[in-house]
């Protein structure tokens, strides 16, 4: 593999492995849920695949999005260092407190705006609800199931509007997002039907393939880029199950299952 910097794209995304996704849009480079550790055990979770590209290959990064910091499959040791060293990191309020500057915490439906270097105005980042487990799961004192987690919607003049799910398993949350943001063009959906022993009777804490297809239909998107469906032993579904679910829903034309490190356009 070449050691060259990852080339800039006009408006595209690439999944590097696990949840880690690079989005280039409006002249900005955005990195979602950085995980760059080598394979191996991380507490009760085990990583089986390293990233397609390491953090030193990403060049100048304008924004890091962290859906949550409670689990190492979404923010591992090198990912945490990457987020702390970033120019700007947006995440949930609790994670922002733990990460410290430059992290900024966003409550659900809060918006952060940053200027675009392409001269097209601003990129708007909207924090949106996410539920990291079954709707009837036990809630903590803050009302979270499993942990505090968020999704994001990225938008701007002349750009496709992109939903980044984070570890959301809730179709109610997807429906609320569709009502709040009626025109979403593309979705980066964490899938894999993650199941963890001792939690929620081993029910999924992230979307399975059928819920990912349902989310795509509810949102009305024209592009779906799946993430977080391989590289860890707690995923119960992979690429094949995603392909089957979208085929059974008649939505295969939406699915972009490129090899990790390969770009997919965000416009349908």
For each residue, the residues with C-beta under 8 A, 3 or more apart:
1:
2:
3: 57
4: 7 57
5: 57 58 59
6: 14 22 53 57 58 59
7: 4
8: 24 29 59
9: 12 24 263
10: 24
11: 24 25 26 159 160 265 266 267
12: 9 23 24 25 263 264 265 266
13: 21 22 23 24 162 186 188 225 263 264 266
14: 6 21 22 52 258 260 261 262 263 264
15: 20 21 188 225 226 227 258 260
16: 20 21 22 51 52 53 260 261
17: 20 35 49 50 51 52 230 231 260
18: 33 35 47 49 51 73 74 227 228 230 231 232
19: 32 33 35 67 73 74 166 167 190 227 228
20: 15 16 17 31 32 33 34 35 36 51 79 227
21: 13 14 15 16 31 32 33 164 188 225 227
22: 6 13 14 16 29 30 31 32 58
23: 12 13 29 30 31 32 154 162 164 188 266
24: 8 9 10 11 12 13 28 29 30
25: 11 12 28 30 123 154 156 159 160 162 266
26: 11 116 117 118 120 123 156 158 159
27: 116 117 118 119 120
28: 24 25 62 63 114 116 117 123
29: 8 22 23 24 58 59 60 61 62 63
30: 22 23 24 25 61 62 63 64 65 154
31: 20 21 22 23 34 58 61 63 64 65 82 86
32: 19 20 21 22 23 64 65 67 152 164 188 227
33: 18 19 20 21 65 66 67 74 75 79 166 228
34: 20 31 55 64 66 75 78 79 82 83
35: 17 18 19 20 47 51 72 73 74 75 76 78 79
36: 20 50 51 54 55 76 78 79 82
37: 40 42 47 50 72 76 77 78 79
38: 47 50
39: 47 48 49 50
40: 37 46 47
41: 45 46 47
42: 37 45 46 47 72 73 76
43: 72
44: 196 197
45: 41 42 71 72 73 196 232 233 234
46: 40 41 42 232 233 234
47: 18 35 37 38 39 40 41 42 50 72 73 76 231 232
48: 39 230 231 232 233
49: 17 18 39 230 231
50: 17 36 37 38 39 47
51: 16 17 18 20 35 36 54 260
52: 14 16 17 259 260 261
53: 6 16 57 58 261
54: 36 51 57
55: 34 36 58 78 82
56:
57: 3 4 5 6 53 54
58: 5 6 22 29 31 53 55 61
59: 5 6 8 29
60: 29
61: 29 30 31 58 64 86 87
62: 28 29 30 87 88 114
63: 28 29 30 31 86 87 88 89 90 114 123 125
64: 30 31 32 34 61 82 83 86 88 89 90
65: 30 31 32 33 89 90 91 125 152 164
66: 33 34 69 74 75 83 89 90 91 92 95 99 103
67: 19 32 33 74 91 92 130 149 150 151 152 164 166 167 190
68: 71 74 75 91 92 95 132 147 148 149 150 166 167
69: 66 74 75 80 91 92 94 95 98 99
70: 74 95 146 147 148 149
71: 45 68 74 75 147 167
72: 35 37 42 43 45 47 75 76 77
73: 18 19 35 42 45 47 76 194 228 232 234
74: 18 19 33 35 66 67 68 69 70 71 79 166 167 228
75: 33 34 35 66 68 69 71 72 79 80 83 95
76: 35 36 37 42 47 72 73 79 80
77: 37 72 80 81
78: 34 35 36 37 55 81 82
79: 20 33 34 35 36 37 74 75 76 82 83
80: 69 75 76 77 83 84 99
81: 77 78 84 85
82: 31 34 36 55 64 78 79 85 86
83: 34 64 66 75 79 80 86 89 91 99 103
84: 80 81 89 99 100 102 103
85: 81 82
86: 31 61 63 64 82 83 89 102
87: 61 62 63 102
88: 62 63 64 102 104 114
89: 63 64 65 66 83 84 86 96 99 102 103 104
90: 63 64 65 66 103 104 106 112 125 127 152
91: 65 66 67 68 69 83 95 96 99 103 104 105 106 150
92: 66 67 68 69 95 96 105 106 127 148 149 150
93: 96 97 105 106 107 148
94: 69 97 98 105 142 148
95: 66 68 69 70 75 91 92 98 99 103 105 148
96: 89 91 92 93 99 100 103 104 105
97: 93 94 100 105
98: 69 94 95
99: 66 69 80 83 84 89 91 95 96 103
100: 84 96 97 103
101:
102: 84 86 87 88 89
103: 66 83 84 89 90 91 95 96 99 100
104: 88 89 90 91 96 112
105: 91 92 93 94 95 96 97
106: 90 91 92 93 110 111 112 125 127 150
107: 93 110 127
108: 127 128 129 150
109: 126 127 128 129 180
110: 106 107 126 127
111: 106 124 125 126 127
112: 90 104 106 124 125 127
113: 122 123 124 125
114: 28 62 63 88 122 123 125
115: 121 122 123
116: 26 27 28 119 120 121 122 123 156
117: 26 27 28
118: 26 27
119: 27 116
120: 26 27 116 156 157 158 159
121: 115 116 156 157
122: 113 114 115 116 156
123: 25 26 28 63 113 114 115 116 154 155 156 159
124: 111 112 113 154 155 156
125: 63 65 90 106 111 112 113 114 152 153 154
126: 109 110 111 152 153 154 155 181
127: 90 92 106 107 108 109 110 111 112 150 151 152
128: 108 109 150 151 152 153 163 173 176 177 180 181
129: 108 109 150 151 168 170 173 176 177
130: 67 149 150 151 165 166 167 168 170 173
131: 135 145 149 168 169 170 172 173
132: 68 144 145 146 147 149 166 167 168 169 205 206
133: 137 145 146 169 199 200 203 205
134: 137 145 169 200 203 204 205
135: 131 145 170 172
136:
137: 133 134 145 146 200
138: 145
139: 142 143 144 145
140: 143 144 145 147
141:
142: 94 139 148
143: 139 140
144: 132 139 140 147 148 149
145: 131 132 133 134 135 137 138 139 140
146: 70 132 133 137 149 199 200 205
147: 68 70 71 132 140 144
148: 68 70 92 93 94 95 142 144
149: 67 68 70 92 130 131 132 144 146 166 167 168
150: 67 68 91 92 106 108 127 128 129 130 166
151: 67 127 128 129 130 163 164 165 166 168 173 177
152: 32 65 67 90 125 126 127 128 163 164 166
153: 125 126 128 161 162 163 164 177 181 184
154: 23 25 30 123 124 125 126 159 161 162 164
155: 123 124 126 159 161 162 181
156: 25 26 116 120 121 122 123 124 159
157: 120 121
158: 26 120
159: 11 25 26 120 123 154 155 156
160: 11 25 185 186 223 266 267
161: 153 154 155 181 183 184 185 186
162: 13 23 25 153 154 155 184 185 186 187 188 266
163: 128 151 152 153 177 181 184 186 187 188 219 221
164: 21 23 32 65 67 151 152 153 154 187 188
165: 130 151 168 187 188 189 190 207 215
166: 19 33 67 68 74 130 132 149 150 151 152 190
167: 19 67 68 71 74 130 132 149 190 194 205 206 228
168: 129 130 131 132 149 151 165 173 174 190 206 207
169: 131 132 133 134 204 205 206 207 211
170: 129 130 131 135 173 174
171: 174 175 211 214 215 218
172: 131 135 175 176
173: 128 129 130 131 151 168 170 176 177
174: 168 170 171 177 178 214 215 218 219
175: 171 172 178 179 218
176: 128 129 172 173 179 180
177: 128 129 151 153 163 173 174 180 181 184 219
178: 174 175 181 182 184 218 219 220
179: 175 176 182
180: 109 128 176 177
181: 126 128 153 155 161 163 177 178 184
182: 178 179
183: 161 220
184: 153 161 162 163 177 178 181 187 219 220 221
185: 160 161 162 221 222 223 266 267 268
186: 13 160 161 162 163 221 222 223 224 225 266 267 268
187: 162 163 164 165 184 215 216 219 221 223 224 225
188: 13 15 21 23 32 162 163 164 165 225 226 227
189: 165 207 212 215 216 224 225 226 227
190: 19 67 165 166 167 168 206 207 226 227 228 229
191: 206 207 208 209 212 226 227 228 229 237 242
192: 206 207 208 228 229 230 232 235 236 237 238
193: 204 206 207 208 209 235 236 237 241
194: 73 167 204 205 206 228 232 234 235 236
195: 199 202 203 204 205 234 236
196: 44 45 199 200 202 205 234
197: 44 202
198:
199: 133 146 195 196 202 205
200: 133 134 137 146 196 203 205
201:
202: 195 196 197 199
203: 133 134 195 200
204: 134 169 193 194 195 207 208 236
205: 132 133 134 146 167 169 194 195 196 199 200
206: 132 167 168 169 190 191 192 193 194 228
207: 165 168 169 189 190 191 192 193 204 211 212 215
208: 191 192 193 204 211 212 236 237 241 245
209: 191 193 212 213 237 241 242 243 244 245 246
210: 213 214 245 248 249
211: 169 171 207 208 214 215
212: 189 191 207 208 209 215 216 224 226 242 245 246
213: 209 210 216 217 245 246 248 249 251
214: 171 174 210 211 217 218 249
215: 165 171 174 187 189 207 211 212 218 219
216: 187 189 212 213 219 221 224 246 249 251 254
217: 213 214 220 249 251
218: 171 174 175 178 214 215
219: 163 174 177 178 184 187 215 216
220: 178 183 184 217
221: 163 184 185 186 187 216 224 254 268
222: 185 186 254 267 268
223: 160 185 186 187 254 256 264 265 266 267 268
224: 186 187 189 212 216 221 246 251 254 255 256
225: 13 15 21 186 187 188 189 256 258 264 266
226: 15 188 189 190 191 212 229 239 242 255 256 257
227: 15 18 19 20 21 32 188 189 190 191
228: 18 19 33 73 74 167 190 191 192 194 206 235
229: 190 191 192 226 235 237 238 239 242
230: 17 18 48 49 192 235 238 239
231: 17 18 47 48 49 235
232: 18 45 46 47 48 73 192 194 235
233: 45 46 48
234: 45 46 73 194 195 196
235: 192 193 194 228 229 230 231 232 238
236: 192 193 194 195 204 208
237: 191 192 193 208 209 229 241 242
238: 192 229 230 235 241 242
239: 226 229 230 242 243 257
240: 243 244
241: 193 208 209 237 238 244 245
242: 191 209 212 226 229 237 238 239 245 246 255 257
243: 209 239 240 246 247 252 255 257
244: 209 240 241 247 248
245: 208 209 210 212 213 241 242 248 249
246: 209 212 213 216 224 242 243 249 251 252 254 255
247: 243 244 250 251 252
248: 210 213 244 245
249: 210 213 214 216 217 245 246
250: 247
251: 213 216 217 224 246 247 254 255
252: 243 246 247 255
253:
254: 216 221 222 223 224 246 251 268
255: 224 226 242 243 246 251 252
256: 223 224 225 226 264
257: 226 239 242 243
258: 14 15 225 262 263 264
259: 52 262
260: 14 15 16 17 51 52
261: 14 16 52 53
262: 14 258 259
263: 9 12 13 14 258
264: 12 13 14 223 225 256 258
265: 11 12 223
266: 11 12 13 23 25 160 162 185 186 223 225
267: 11 160 185 186 222 223
268: 185 186 221 222 223 254
